[in-house]
Amino acid sequence: MNPMPPALHYLELSELATQLQARTASPVEVTRALLDRIARLDPSLRAFALLTADDAMKQAEVAEVEIKNGRYRGPLHGVPIAVKDLCWLQGHPTAAGMPIHQDFYPPEDASVVRRLKEAGAIILGKLQLTEGAYSDHHPSISAPKNPWNPEYWPGISSTGGAAATAAGLCYGSIASDTGGSIRWPSAATGLTGLKPTWGRVSRHGVFELAATLDHVGPMARSAIDCALLLAAIAGPDPKDPTALLAPVPDYARLARQQIKGLRIGVDPEWNDDDVDPAVQTVLSQTVEIFRSLGATILEVQCPDVTSAITDWTENCAVEAVVAHEATYPARKQEYGPVLASVVEHGREISATSYQKILVRRLQLRGRMAALFEKIDLLLTPVHPFESLTLEAIQTLGEQPQLIFKLQRFTCPFNMTGNPTITLPGGFAEDGLPLAFQLVAAHLGEPALLRAGTAFQAVTNWHRRHPLA
């Protein structure tokens, strides 16, 4: 018996694109259907900080006419997506999860938004996030819910993007990741999330948390979908001189190549030390799947990242001081307690301490680069435990070891700038998704996408959805 085809709202972006190009689906009808679904589900999910329904319908009407007249722009043309409310959207406020910015109307679109529009994507609106993209929502904001179970953590900080994409409110979302904010939400909600190489995607018009740690990338339902989104938003940008000048390859074509001979490194000690059995099971099963697909599995020893995890907190805090210097401490009383404490901490760190962090960071980057001379990809957990309840997450401030464990497999790769992909790899006994992470050398996104596409061709974890 053939499996039931997915409902319209749960099609992969690439599947919808095929229908739109063939004109068996209508941008107007699809957008209207998603807006109706948002109206029905988002009052409880709270994924959207701002819904731009009128603009979305106008964009859909334009896309429909263009496609009908043979002016097809590519696989994002007519596809409804949404962006994290860090990204400037001209004509609409960008709050960054902060009431202090709720009346900020940017002078232009962020570069990622402009590129999405040029590709013909339909922007449904802005997605909610933790305050300033740090670890907690502002006390005045109702936090997005995990659509798999509202009592469980939806991740940090791209919470709205995870909820909306997983619940079928959009076909993909643009997020950011400073220490795990694409990877944690993707893992928590069964999504595929790509954190590109630092600088692969322009940060112009994207509210900063920590400039040298911030990565902008997609969350979607499959590796192919991430490839299509990355191809649209990546590349040099005169408005962001830190954006890499390397040309943008055809990620979707490269993603479909076989992985025979691809070298995947596994560090048994790092992956097994204090890692929950369910996560270890996902990793071991993943290794066997990749081996069956022709990949070469190599045992490696990763550089010690212990100091990098501690250094990340200090590094982020210092850079957050710069990001918030226009409003902190001048409007300190309008900040939530968690973000305020981070900025305060950053103001106390000496220049000497910060310089030592920068040197250690460069050393770690060099050691990671040496590791990727021997392998193409590194397999790790996203975090070493199963899905966390909201009750457990609320104790983070009282459990420094829990914070350390949460950051253990994510923050080091913001310190080095390496690209990563998060892939759903199973489910826990409580019914919540489990995931794993692959890491590549700088500009190694094609290898990540190849491995993710090959894995998803023989598994169906990414095709399971939380709601009808």
C-alpha positions in Angstrom: 0.0 0.0 0.0 1.4 3.4 -0.9 1.6 5.9 1.9 -0.9 8.7 2.0 0.4 11.9 0.3 1.1 14.7 2.7 -1.5 17.4 3.2 -0.9 20.6 1.3 0.5 22.5 4.3 3.0 19.7 5.0 4.4 19.4 1.5 8.1 19.9 1.3 9.1 23.2 -0.2 10.6 21.4 -3.2 7.4 19.4 -3.7 5.3 22.5 -3.7 7.7 24.2 -6.1 7.2 21.4 -8.6 3.4 21.8 -8.4 3.6 25.6 -8.7 5.9 25.5 -11.7 3.5 22.9 -13.4 0.6 25.1 -12.4 -1.2 22.3 -10.6 -1.1 24.5 -7.5 -1.8 28.2 -7.2 0.3 30.6 -5.2 -2.9 32.5 -4.3 -4.8 29.4 -3.1 -1.7 28.0 -1.2 -1.1 31.4 0.5 -4.8 31.7 1.4 -4.8 28.2 2.8 -1.8 28.9 5.0 -3.2 32.2 6.2 -6.4 30.3 7.2 -4.3 27.7 9.0 -2.4 30.4 10.8 -5.6 32.0 11.9 -6.8 28.7 13.3 -3.6 27.5 15.0 -1.4 30.4 15.8 -3.4 31.8 18.7 -2.3 28.8 20.7 1.1 28.3 19.0 2.2 32.0 19.1 4.7 31.5 16.4 4.2 34.8 14.6 5.3 38.1 16.0 3.7 39.9 13.0 1.5 38.5 10.3 1.6 40.5 7.0 -1.4 38.9 5.4 -2.3 41.7 3.0 1.2 41.9 1.7 1.4 38.2 1.3 -1.7 38.0 -0.8 -0.5 40.8 -3.0 2.8 38.9 -3.5 0.9 35.7 -4.3 -1.2 37.4 -6.9 1.9 38.8 -8.6 3.6 35.4 -8.5 0.5 33.7 -10.0 0.4 36.1 -12.9 4.2 35.8 -13.5 4.1 32.0 -13.5 1.1 31.9 -15.8 2.8 34.2 -18.2 6.0 32.0 -18.3 8.1 34.2 -16.1 9.0 31.5 -13.6 11.8 32.7 -11.3 12.8 29.4 -9.8 11.9 27.0 -7.0 11.0 29.7 -4.4 8.6 31.4 -6.8 5.1 31.5 -5.1 6.2 29.6 -2.0 5.1 31.1 1.3 7.8 31.3 4.0 8.4 33.5 7.0 11.4 35.2 8.6 12.6 35.6 12.2 11.7 39.0 13.6 15.4 39.9 13.6 15.2 40.5 9.8 14.3 44.0 8.6 11.1 44.1 6.6 10.5 47.5 5.1 7.2 49.0 6.0 6.8 46.7 9.1 8.4 46.9 12.6 11.3 44.7 13.5 11.3 44.1 17.3 13.9 41.3 17.7 11.8 39.9 20.6 12.2 43.2 22.5 9.3 45.6 23.3 11.9 48.4 23.3 12.1 48.0 19.5 8.4 47.4 18.7 8.1 50.8 16.9 11.3 50.4 14.9 10.5 50.6 11.2 13.6 49.7 9.2 14.6 51.9 6.2 14.9 48.8 3.9 14.6 45.1 3.7 17.4 42.9 5.2 19.5 41.5 2.4 18.1 38.0 3.1 14.6 39.3 2.7 15.4 41.2 -0.5 16.9 38.1 -2.0 13.9 36.0 -1.0 11.6 38.5 -2.7 13.8 38.5 -5.8 13.5 34.8 -5.9 9.7 35.2 -5.8 9.1 33.9 -2.3 6.0 35.1 -0.5 6.7 36.6 3.0 4.0 35.7 5.4 5.3 37.6 8.3 7.8 37.8 11.2 8.4 35.0 13.6 8.7 35.3 17.3 12.0 34.8 19.2 13.7 35.1 22.5 14.7 38.6 23.6 17.5 39.9 21.4 18.0 36.2 20.3 19.5 35.3 23.6 18.2 32.5 25.9 14.8 33.7 27.3 11.7 35.5 26.0 11.0 39.0 27.4 8.6 38.7 30.3 5.9 40.7 28.4 5.9 38.2 25.4 4.0 35.0 25.2 6.5 32.4 24.1 5.9 30.1 21.1 4.8 26.6 21.9 6.3 23.3 20.7 3.6 21.9 18.4 4.6 18.3 19.4 3.7 19.0 23.0 3.2 22.5 24.5 4.8 21.3 27.8 8.2 20.7 26.0 10.9 23.1 25.1 10.7 24.5 21.5 14.4 25.5 21.5 16.3 28.8 21.7 16.0 31.4 20.1 14.3 30.7 16.8 11.2 29.5 18.6 8.6 31.0 16.3 10.3 29.7 13.2 10.5 26.2 14.6 6.8 26.2 15.7 5.5 27.6 12.4 7.6 25.4 10.1 6.9 22.2 12.1 3.2 23.0 12.4 2.6 23.6 8.7 2.2 27.4 8.9 5.0 28.1 6.4 7.2 26.0 4.0 10.4 27.2 5.6 11.8 29.9 7.7 14.9 32.1 8.0 16.5 31.9 11.4 19.8 32.9 13.1 22.2 30.9 15.2 24.7 32.4 17.7 25.2 29.4 19.9 22.6 26.9 18.8 19.5 28.8 17.7 18.9 27.0 14.5 20.0 23.6 15.8 18.1 23.4 19.1 14.7 24.5 17.7 15.2 22.1 14.7 16.0 19.2 16.9 13.1 20.0 19.3 10.5 20.1 16.5 11.7 17.5 13.9 13.0 20.0 11.4 16.1 20.1 9.2 18.2 23.2 10.1 21.3 24.5 8.3 23.7 26.8 10.0 25.9 28.0 7.1 29.6 28.9 7.3 29.9 32.3 9.1 29.7 34.9 6.4 28.1 32.6 3.8 24.8 34.6 4.3 24.8 38.4 4.7 23.9 39.8 8.1 22.9 43.2 6.7 19.6 44.2 8.2 19.6 41.4 10.8 19.6 42.5 14.4 22.9 41.5 16.1 23.4 39.5 19.2 27.1 38.8 18.8 28.4 39.8 15.3 31.2 37.3 15.0 29.1 34.5 16.3 25.8 35.2 14.4 25.0 32.9 11.5 21.9 33.3 9.3 20.3 30.2 7.7 17.2 28.2 7.0 15.0 25.8 8.9 12.8 23.6 6.7 11.4 20.1 6.2 14.3 18.5 4.3 17.9 18.9 3.3 16.8 19.7 -0.3 14.5 22.5 1.0 17.4 23.9 2.9 19.6 23.7 -0.2 17.0 25.7 -2.2 16.7 28.4 0.5 20.4 28.7 1.0 21.0 29.1 -2.7 18.6 32.1 -2.7 20.0 33.9 0.4 23.8 33.1 0.2 26.5 35.1 -1.5 28.5 38.3 -1.4 26.8 41.5 -0.4 28.2 45.0 -0.8 26.2 46.1 2.2 27.9 43.5 4.4 31.7 43.4 3.8 32.0 40.4 6.1 29.9 38.3 3.7 32.2 35.8 1.9 33.1 36.5 -1.7 33.0 32.8 -2.7 30.5 32.1 -5.6 27.3 30.3 -4.7 27.1 26.8 -6.1 23.9 25.0 -7.2 23.3 23.5 -3.8 20.3 21.5 -4.8 22.1 19.8 -7.7 25.1 19.0 -5.4 22.8 17.7 -2.7 21.5 15.0 -5.0 24.9 13.5 -5.6 25.7 10.1 -4.0 27.7 9.9 -0.9 29.8 6.9 -1.6 33.3 7.5 -0.3 32.3 10.5 1.8 34.4 10.4 5.0 32.3 10.8 8.2 34.3 11.2 11.4 33.0 9.9 14.7 34.6 10.7 18.1 33.3 7.8 20.3 34.5 9.4 23.5 32.9 12.8 22.9 29.7 11.3 21.5 29.3 8.8 24.4 30.5 10.7 27.4 27.5 11.5 29.5 25.2 11.3 26.5 21.7 9.8 27.1 21.2 6.2 25.7 18.4 7.3 23.4 20.7 9.9 21.7 23.5 7.3 21.5 21.0 4.9 19.8 20.2 7.6 17.2 23.9 8.2 16.5 24.7 4.5 16.2 21.8 3.9 13.8 22.8 6.9 11.8 26.3 5.6 11.5 25.0 2.3 10.1 22.7 4.1 7.6 25.5 6.2 6.3 27.8 3.1 6.1 25.1 1.3 4.1 24.9 4.3 1.7 28.6 4.0 0.9 30.1 6.5 3.3 33.4 5.7 5.0 33.1 5.9 8.8 36.4 7.0 10.5 37.1 7.1 14.2 38.6 10.5 15.1 39.6 12.5 18.2 38.1 16.0 18.2 39.9 19.0 19.6 39.1 19.7 23.3 36.2 22.2 23.3 35.9 22.6 27.1 37.4 26.1 27.2 35.5 27.1 24.0 32.1 26.5 25.7 33.0 28.8 28.6 34.7 31.3 26.3 31.5 31.4 24.2 29.6 32.9 27.0 32.2 35.6 27.6 32.6 36.3 23.9 28.9 36.6 23.3 28.5 38.9 26.3 31.2 41.3 25.1 29.7 41.5 21.6 26.2 41.9 23.0 27.4 45.1 24.8 28.3 46.5 21.4 25.0 45.3 19.8 23.0 47.1 22.6 25.1 50.2 23.2 22.4 52.5 21.8 19.8 51.4 24.4 21.7 49.9 27.3 22.1 51.1 30.0 20.1 54.1 28.9 16.9 52.1 28.8 18.0 49.3 31.1 14.6 49.1 32.9 12.9 48.0 29.7 15.1 44.9 29.3 14.2 41.5 30.6 16.4 40.1 33.4 18.3 37.5 31.4 19.4 39.7 28.5 20.2 42.5 30.9 22.4 40.2 33.0 24.3 39.2 29.8 25.0 42.8 28.8 26.0 43.7 32.4 28.4 40.7 32.4 29.9 41.8 29.1 30.6 45.3 30.5 32.7 43.7 33.3 35.0 41.6 31.1 38.5 43.1 30.7 40.2 43.7 27.4 43.0 41.4 28.5 40.5 38.5 29.2 38.7 39.1 25.9 42.0 39.1 24.0 42.9 35.7 25.5 39.5 34.4 24.4 40.1 35.6 20.8 43.5 33.8 20.8 42.0 30.5 22.1 39.3 30.9 19.5 41.8 31.1 16.7 43.6 28.1 18.0 40.4 26.1 18.1 39.6 27.1 14.6 43.0 25.9 13.4 42.6 22.6 15.2 39.2 22.1 13.6 40.5 22.9 10.2 43.2 20.3 10.7 40.6 17.7 11.7 38.7 18.4 8.4 41.8 17.6 6.4 41.1 14.0 7.4 37.3 13.9 7.1 34.5 15.5 5.2 31.9 15.5 7.9 31.8 15.1 11.7 28.8 13.4 13.4 27.8 14.6 16.8 24.6 15.0 18.9 22.8 18.4 18.9 22.6 18.1 22.7 23.3 15.0 24.9 19.8 14.5 26.2 16.3 13.8 25.0 13.7 16.5 24.6 13.5 18.8 27.7 10.4 19.9 29.4 9.7 23.5 30.0 9.9 22.8 33.7 13.5 21.5 33.2 14.5 24.4 31.0 13.3 26.9 33.6 15.9 25.6 36.0 18.8 26.4 33.7 19.9 29.4 35.7 20.3 27.1 38.7 22.2 24.3 36.9 25.4 25.5 35.3 26.2 21.9 34.3 22.9 21.6 32.4 23.8 24.8 30.5 27.3 23.5 29.8 25.8 20.2 28.4 23.2 22.1 26.3 26.0 24.1 24.7 28.6 21.4 24.4 27.9 20.3 20.8 26.7 23.7 19.4 28.6 26.7 20.7 32.1 25.4 19.6 31.0 25.6 16.0 29.9 29.2 16.4 33.3 29.9 17.8 35.0 28.3 14.7 32.4 29.4 12.1 32.0 25.8 10.7 28.7 25.0 8.9 26.4 22.4 10.4 23.2 20.6 9.5 20.7 19.2 12.0 18.6 16.2 10.9 15.7 14.4 12.6 16.9 10.9 13.5 14.1 9.3 15.5 11.7 9.7 18.4 11.9 9.3 22.1 9.5 7.2 24.2 7.6 10.4 25.1 6.9 11.0 21.4 9.2 14.0 21.0 11.7 14.1 18.1 15.4 13.2 18.4 18.1 14.6 16.1 21.8 14.6 15.3 24.2 17.1 13.8 26.8 16.9 11.0 29.6 19.5 10.8 31.7 20.3 7.8 34.8 22.4 6.9 34.3 26.0 6.0 32.1 26.3 2.9 31.4 22.6 3.2 27.6 23.1 2.8 27.5 20.8 -0.3 28.8 17.8 1.7 26.3 18.5 4.5 23.4 18.7 2.1 24.5 15.6 0.2 24.6 13.6 3.4 21.3 15.0 4.6 19.6 14.3 1.3 21.0 10.7 1.1 19.9 10.1 4.7 16.4 11.4 4.1 16.0 9.3 1.0 16.1 6.1 3.1 14.4 7.4 6.3 11.1 9.1 7.0 11.7 10.9 10.3 11.5 14.3 8.5 8.1 13.3 7.1 6.4 13.0 10.5 4.4 16.0 11.6 2.9 17.0 14.9 -0.5 18.3 14.0 -3.3 17.4 11.5 
